[in-house]
Each structure stands twice: as structure tokens, then as C-alpha cells.
Amino acid sequence: MSPLPPETIPRKRFLGFLIWQSIPSTLLFVSLNALFAVCSPRPTNPTSVSSRVVAFFTSVVMFQLSQLLFSASLSSLSTPSLSRPASPLELGFVLVRLAIGSQPPGPPPEGRRRMELSLSIAAFLGACAVSGAVSVVAVCWALGGGSFSVKVVGFRGFAVGLFYGLFYVYKQRWILKFPIIQRPLFFSFKMGVPSAIGIAFRLSAVAYVFSAVLLALVRLHFKIQMPGGRLMFERIIFFIGMFVVFLCWELSHHLHQALHTKRSIFAPPRGSAAAETNPSEPLLAALEESSPHSLVQYLAYLDLCMLCESNVDTWRRAAFFEETGETYKRVIAVCLRPLERLATKLTEGLESSSVDITLQQSNQLLLPSNGSQLELLKDYQLYAWSARTVASLTARSHSEDRFGIAQLSGSNASVVSTLLSCLLAVETFSGKRTHLQSSHQLVGPGGIRWAAPNTGRRDFPSSVMGKKRGSPLHSRAYAVADVLKVSLYQIVSAFYGEMQGAAKSGLLERDWIVSSKPIFGTREALLQKLRIFLDYKAS
């Protein structure tokens, strides 16, 4: 079977999600109604039976339409990359300019993305409120036999849906989280059912109180006399209806995550003409031509990472080491691009701080609570895949590169230098003091001792980030640093003999450090850091 074109992957998965999400919601709705029908006395009047059948099918249609609205709004909001929405002031400014007929210049791509995210969040909250009202009315009407006030139940369902939408947005659950281990779709969905039940039950309890208080305030303020549930049975039915709606939404959320984070194979079928001539072209096209922060780009990086780390499709990885070396250089370049962008952003963030060290420390204390600083590490998953890919590919070139293109093209030096620069930038950004080797340990050829050079780093006290441990910025910074360290150790372990020989002969810098100025730090700082990894003392 030929792979899907990259541009059709999101649409295919969206349509598949809309189909699959209707199955658990329908089964849950029908099963619950069947249980209540068995427990409740059956009417003997044929007219009553036919009316109940019509009401049941009407409620099923209403419930499915509301679930479809929620699922469609969820898919339109979801994204694999963390992004900060535009503030209401920014949106208001744009709307005012449009209202007075002024044509403001188009916002930059990042600003446009933030505005689109804000509008998507607003649409999602509205869809949750409407879907909650319709869903709760449908469930309660089917279970309660039409004894409920549609006005009261609809208002409380509207409040319940809005509450869930706010909770969903606050927790940033629209961000796709790719699992570390790729499992079959059914198994991944089954693993999320217990947690979905627990979350749905807790949310139902809180939302019940929230909707009851809101309804009481509305009645008190507007002096509205609305018939309310006077029996305990009606309140239990309403709670069950909320639980069913929340459970369906949680199952849809988990199914959406499992479907959209499943690995996609960017390769022609084995045995075809394309597989024999250029099997890497679909993957490279998806990596180089896909939109930044898109689902296709993330899936392409995931496929490349799994290809380089595993031994499943060795024929695809062998195609990277073709004789001309162009494919290998393209793969390395496309993986180093996110890491270079990370080091550049961190460097600009550090350079934009004040020259005064006291003011620098004050600004650093504010970094973990600043959303703009958190965005510097928002693409953690992309950075991790890139680092793991270049490390695995470099390590495997030691035994699989028959033509020596990894070393002759300078890719090995570019990979090591970029990883070291990123690691130094992340450690500086997080306020960690990195103790490099002292001058008596830096002995070059002829017994010449090197002086400890200035690394160009700004060292912050270790307590700077310590006061914010557990914050999102702290966790992401140290997670990126751990991935970079593991990647460097993987390369050092594969080329340990060669690196040791180069270090003794004074050629380590020539073979493994780029001759140009690094993105962050200096060539001497990168060399010292590499020697620490070579001694297995980096932590």
C-alpha cells in the first residue's frame, strides 16, 4: 500500500476521528438507556411505546450532533506545538482598526498564529457550551422520560460545557503529546479509558455544584421563576447525564490524541521503483516543505527519529549513506535546523538582558513566570527528535557508512558542535554553573598547557532557577539538557577510540569542532565540554 501524500494526512486523520468518536459515544448512550429501560416499568399503551421510541431516536440524533460539534471544534484547536494566544487587547486593537476602515499591515507569522489561536479558543469555548447544553438535554430527556424542564437543564448544560471548555483550555490539553512508545491504536485507546472515567467523575462533581450555584445566582438576580428539579431522582439523572457527556468528551479527547500522534510512514512501498531509486525523497520533502509547527512536520520528524533509532527499516536508513552524500547532508541539515534555531533564540534572549549583573539576576528570576520565555522551549518534542536523530545517525555511521561521507562532509563536526552549543546555551539560560576543566588538565601537544578561555557565557547563581523548581520553564530546560547530554554520550560511545586518539594527538578540535564561530560560546569552550564528555564526567 502506497503512503498517503503528506498534505492529505491531517484531513484523513480528521475524518477518521469523526467516524471513530461516534462509536463509543453511541454505545455508551444506548447502553445507559437500555439499562434504564430494563429497570423502569414498561408502558403497555402502544401509543406510549411509539412515542418513547421516537423520543429516543430524536435524543440519539441530538446527542450525536452535539458530540460531532465538540469533536470538530477540538480538531480545529489542536496543535502539536505550544503557542501563546493573543491577548484581548491585541485582538481588540485589530478589530478597532478594521471597524474604522483602516487597513493595518499584516501581522508577522507568529502574531497571526497567536490571533488564530485566540479565535480558535473562543470558538472552542462556544462549541463546548452549545454542545454541553444539547448533550445534557438529550441524555436527561431520554433517561427521565421528558419530565425535565428543557430551560433549566439546557441552562445548566450550557454552564457545564463552558466549565469544561475553560478547564480544557487552562490545562492546555489541546496540545498533542506524542507518546514515547508507539503502540497499536486500540491498545493506546484502552489504556486511557480508566483515566477518562476518573476525570469525568471528578469534573461531574465540580460542574454539578458550579451549574447549581450559577443557576441560583441567575434566578436571584433576574428574579426568574423557573421550575427546578424537586425530586432526588431528577438530580441523580442530571448528574448521570453530566457524567455521560464528560466521559464521551474525555474518550473523544483520548481518541484524538491516539489517532493524531500515531506514526506515519513517509516512504514508498518496498519493491516499487521509487523504493529502489530514491526512497528518502517523500520523507525529505515532508521535512523541508511542510509548514512550521504543523502536524505533518512533527510526524515526519517522528518517522525519521524512529527510522534512525530502530532496526525495523534498515533499507531506508541505508539509503541515507548513498555514495554522493547529498541525502545524508540534507537529513543532517534538516535535523540541525531546529537545534540551531533554539541556540539562536536563547543567545538573543540572554544578550537582550541588561549589562548590569544585578539586573540580569532580577530578570532571570522572572523568566519562569514569563510566557514569552517559555515559548523559547515550546518545541521541546521537535528538539528531542532532532537531537536523537542526529546522534543515532552519527553513531550508526561508524559501522554503516561505507563511503565515509559523514566524516568527509564535515557532518560529524557540525552535529557535535551544534549539540554542544545548544547544551551550553540551555545550561546558561537555566542558570546552571558548568565547571569546565581547569587549565592544568588542558595539555596540548608538546606538553603545552592551555589557559582556561573565556566561554562567553553568563553564569547565574544556582539558586536562580532553584527558586522556581517545578515550573514549566524549569522542567523543559532540564529536559532539553538531558536529551542533549544523552545524544552526546551516544556519539562519544560510538567513536570513543577515535576521539581518544585524536585527543592524545591534539586533533580532537580539528575533527569534531567546526572551524567557524559556534552559535553559542567559543570553540575552546566547546572543546573543553567535549573533553568532559570524553571523560564521562558530564552531569
N, C-alpha and C positions, 0 to 999 in steps of 0.2 A: 504494500500500500504506500503510495507516494505521500510525503508530508504535506501539511497544509501550507499554503503561502503565508508568509509572516503577517501580512495585513489582514488576513481573514481569521486569525487565531482569536482575537478578542470577541469578534462577532459570533463565531461558532461557540465559544465557551459561554457567552451571554445567553444565547438561545438554548443551549443545553441546560444551563442553570434554571431558566424559567420553566423548562419542562420537568426537570427533576425535583424542583422545590414543591411542585404541586402534589407530588406523590405522598410524602409524609404528612403534609397538612390535610389532605383529603382523608387519608387513613385515620388520622387522629380524630378528625371531626366526625366521620361516620362511626367509628368505634365508640366514641363517647355518646353519641345519640342512640346507638344500638343498646348500650348499657342502660341508659335512662329509660328507653322504651321497654326493656325487659323488667326493670324494677318498678315502673309505674303501671297502674291499671290500664288495660287496653279498652278503648271505646268500642261499643257494639254497634253504634249507628254507622251505616255505610257512608253517609254524607260526612260525618265527622272524620272517618278514616281517610276519605279522599281529600278533604281539606287539609288534614295534617300532612299527607304526602306532598301536596302542592306546596305547603309552607316549608316542608323540609327541603325540597329541591330548590325553592327560592332562596332559602338561607344558605344552601351549599354554594349556589352561584354567587351570592353576595360575599360570602366568605372567601371564595377563590379569587374574585375580582380584587378584594382588599389585599389579599396576600400577593397578588400579581403587582399591585401598585407599590407595595413595600419592597418587593424584590427588585423591581425596575429602578426605584429610587436608590436602593442600596448599590446596585451595579454602577449607576451613574456617578455615585460619590466615591467609590472605592478607588484606591491608587496604591501602587507599591512603594511610593516614596513619601516621606513625611514632609509636609509643607504647611506654612503658617497662613491662615486665611487673612484676607484684607480686613482692616478694622472698619467699623460702621462709619467713622469719619471719612475714610478714604472712599468708601462706596458713595456716601452722601455727596462728597465733592464732585465725583464723576457724574452723578445724577443731576446735580445742580447745573453743571456745565452743559449737560445735554438739554436740560429744560429751558435754559435761556438761549438755546440755539447756537452756542459756541461749540466749535469743533476742536477739542483738545488733542494734542498729539498722542498718538497711540502709545500706551504704556509699554515698558520693556517686557520681554517674555516672562520674567519672574513675577512682575506686577500683574500681568494679565492672568497668569496661572493662579495667583492668590485671589484675584477677583472672581475668577471662575469657581474656585473652591468655595468662596463665601456664598455665592449664588447657589451652588450645589448643596451646601449645608442648609441654607434656608429652604430650598425645595424639599430636601430630605425631611426636615422637621415638619413641614406642612403635610407631606405624604404620610408620615408616621401618625400625625394627629387624625387625618381623614381615615386612614386605614384602621387605626385603633377604634374609631367610632363605629365604622361599618362592621368590623370584625366582632366586636363585643356585642353589638346589637344582634348580629346573625347568630352567634353562639347562644346568647341568653334567650333569644326568641325561640330557637329550636329546642332548647332544654326546658325552658319554662312554659312552653305551650302558649306563648303570646300573652301572658299575664303581666308583663312588664310595661312600664311607660317608656316608649321609644325616646321621648325627650330627655328623661333623666338618664337612661342607660347610654344614650348617644353622647350626652354631655360628659359623663364620666369616662366613657371610652375615648372621647377626644382628649381629655386631660391625661388619661393613661398613656395614649400614644405619644403625646407631646413629652411626657415624662420619660418614656423610653428613648425617644429621639435625643433628648438632652443628655441622657446618660450615655448613649452610644457615641455622641459627638465628644463629650467630655473625656471619655476613656480612649478616644482616637481609635476606635475599633474598625474604622473604615480602611485602615492601612493593612494591606496584605502582608501577612507574615509567613515567609516561606519556611517549611519545616526542615530541620537538619537532615532527617532521613525521609526519603521518598517512599511512601507506602501505597498499596493499592487504594483506589478511591473508596471502596466500600469499607475497608478496614479503617481508613482515616475518618470517615463519617461515623462509624460505630464508636470510635474512641471518644468522640465529642458528645455523644448522647448523654452520659451521666452528668457532665459538667453543665450541659444545656438545661437539664431538668433542675439542677440545683440553682442555677442563676435565675431561671424562670420563676421558681417558687419564692426566692428572696425578693425579686423585683415585684412579684404579685402582692406580697405583703406590704411592701412600702408604697406601691402605687395605689393600693386599696385605701390606705389612710390618706394619701395625697389627694386622691379624687374626692373622697368624702369631705375633707376639710375645704377643698376648693368649692364643692357644691354648696356647702353650708355658708361659705362667705358670699357666694353669688346670690343665694336666697336672701341672706340678711341685708345685703347692700341694695339690691333691686326690689326687695320685698315681693319676690315671685313665689306664688303658691304652686309648687309642682308636686304631683303625687310621688311619694317615695316608697321604697320597699319597706313594708311594715312587718314582714314575717322573716324569721331567721332563715327559712328556706330560700327566699329570694336573695338574701345576702350571700348565702352559700353558693347559689347559682352564679351570681355575679363574680364572686371570687374565682370559681371554676372557669368561667368564661375568660377572665383576665389571664389565668394561668395557661389556658389553651392557646390564647393569642401570643403570649410571651414565649411559650415553648415552640410554637411554629416559627416565630421570628428568630429565636436562637438557633433552631435547626437550619433555617434558611441561611443565617449568617455563617454557621459552620460549614454547610454545604458549599456556600460561595467561596469560602477560604480554601476548601479542599480542591474544588474544581479549578480555580484560577491560579493556584500555586503548584499545580501538577506539572511535571517536567514535559516539555515539548521537544521532540527530536527534529533538529534542523539539519537534515541530511537526506539525500536521495536514497531510494531503496537499494540495498546491496545487490549487486549483479546487473544493475542498469548501466547504461552508457555514461550517465553523469557520475555515478559512483566510481567508475573506472578512470575517468578523465580528471574531474575536479570535484571531489566530494565535499570540500570545505567551503565552496562558494555560497551555498544557501546560508550557512552559519555566519560567514563573514559579512554577507550582505545584510543580514538582520542586525549584526552588531554595529556596522558602520552607517547604515541608512535609516535605522529606526529612530523615532522621536525620543529625545531625552526624557527620562523618568517614565517611560511608557511600559506597559506590561510586556510588550514584545521584546524590548531591550532587556528587561530583567530575565525573561525566560531564556533568551539567547545566552546571557552570561551564566545562568544556571546550567544550561546544557553544556556549555564549554567547560565549566568547572568540573562537572561530573565526568565528562569525557577525559579530562586530563588526570583526574584522581583515581578513576576506576580502571579495571581491565575488561570492561564489557565490550566496547567497540574499539579494539586496538587498531583496526584497519583505518578508522577515521583519524586517530591520533598519528598514525604512521604517515598519513598524507601531509601533516604539518612539516615533516622533515624532508620535503622533496628537495631535489638537487639544487634548484636555483635559489632557495632560501627566501623567496618573496612571501610565500604563505606564512612561514614561521615569523618573519618580521612584522607582517600585518597582524597576526594574532597577538604578539607581544605588545605591539603599539596600541592596539585597541584595549588591552587589559591595563597597560600602564597609564592610559589617559585619565581614568578616574582617580588613581593614586596621585598623579601629578597635579590634578585639579585640587585634591584635598590638601596637599602640601602648600600649594599656592595660596589657597584661601586661608589656611592657618597662618602662613607667613604675613599675609596682608592684615589679618586680624591682630597679630602681635605688633606689627610695625605701626598700626594706627593708634596704638596706645600712647600715652604721654611719655615723654622722655624722663620725667621725674619718677624715680623708683617708688616713692610713696604713693603717687597717683596710680602707678602701674599696679601696685598691690591692691589698691582700693577698687580699681576696675576689675581686677581678676576675681575679687570676691563677689562681684556682681555677675560674672559670666554664667554660672549655673542657672540663675533665675532669668536670664535674658533669652527670649525666644529666638532672636536673630543669631545668637551664638550657638544655640542648639541646632540651628539649621546647617551649621558647618559640618556636622556629623550626621545629617539626616539620612544620607545614603550609605549607612553602615553596611547593609547587606551587599551593596554593589562593591564597596571597598573590600569586604571579606572575600567575595568571589574572585575579584581581580587578584588580590594577593595570593590566595590559594592556587589560582590557575597558573600564574607566572612561576610560583615556587614549584609546583608539581611538574610543569612543563620543563623548567630548567633542570630539576633533579633528574627527570627521565631522559633528558638529552644526554646525560652521562653514559647511558647504555643504549639508547635508541637512535641517537643522532649519528648516522653512518658517515655523513659528509662533513661533520664538524661545523655546520652553519651557525649554531648557537654561539660558539666562541668566536668564529671568524667574522661574523657580522656585528660583533660588539653587543649583542643582546644580553649576554650574561652580565656584563658590566653595567648595562642600563638597568637591568632588573635589580641587582644588588644595590646600586646607588639610589634608585628610587625608593626601595623598601627602607633603606637606612635613613634617607631624608625624611620620609613620612614618619618613621618611628621617632626621630629626634624632634620633629615638629609637634607630634601628638604629645610627647612627654613634656616638651616646653609649654605647650598650651594647657596641659593639665596641672602644671606647677610642680612637676616631679624633678628632683635634682638627680641628674645622671652623673655618677662619679666615673669619669673616664680614666684610662690608665695613666699612671704617673710617669714623669719623664724618665725615671731610671729603668722603666720597663720598655721604653720605646728605643730599642737599639737597632740601628740600621746596618748596612754593610760596612765592613771595616771597623766595627766597634764604635761607630759614631752614635752618640746619644741624641735623640730628638727632644727638643723642648716641647712642653705641652702647649699647643697652639690655642689661640682664641677660637672657640667654636662658633662664635656669632650667635650664641643662644642667650636668652634672657632667663635666668634662673629665679624661680619664685620660691618662697618658703613652702615647705611640705605641708604646712598647716592650712595653706590657702584652699586647696581642694578638700582637705580633711574635714573642714567645717561643713562641707556640702556633700559628704559621702551619702550615697543612696539616691542622689539627684539624677535625673535623666542624662544630663551632660557628663557627670562623673562616670556613670555606668558605660555610656557609649565611648568615651575617650579611652577608658581602660580596656574595653572590649576590642576596639580597633588596635590598640597597642599589643594586646595578646595575640591577635591574628597575625600582625606583622612579625612578632618575635618567633612564633611557630613557623612562619614561612621562611624566615631567615635561617632558623635552625635546620629546616628541611634541606635547604640548599647547602649549608655548611656540612651537614652529614653526608650528602651525596658526593661532594667534592673535597672531603676533608684532607685526603692525601695530597691532592694538587695544591690546595690552599696552604697547607703546612710547608710544602716545598717552596712555594712562591714567597711565603713569609720569611723563610730562612735565607733565601737568596735576594730578598729585597724587591721582589717583583709583584708582591700582592697588590700594591696600588695600581700598577700598570695593567694587570689582568682583570681586576674586579672593581675598579673605581673609574668612573668616566673622567676623561681629561678636561672637560668643560666644567664650569662652575655648577655645583649641585643646586637643586631647587631650594634647599634649606641647609644652612650650615656651610661648612667648608670641606674640601677634600681631605684635609688632615683629620677633621672631626669624624668623617665617615670611615676613614681608615682605622682610627682608634676604636670606633664602635664595632667594626668588623673583627678586629683582633679580640675584642671581648667575647663576641660570639664564637670565634675560633677556639677560645679557651673554655667555652661553655660556662661563662660566668654572668651572662646577661640574665636579668630577672626583672 
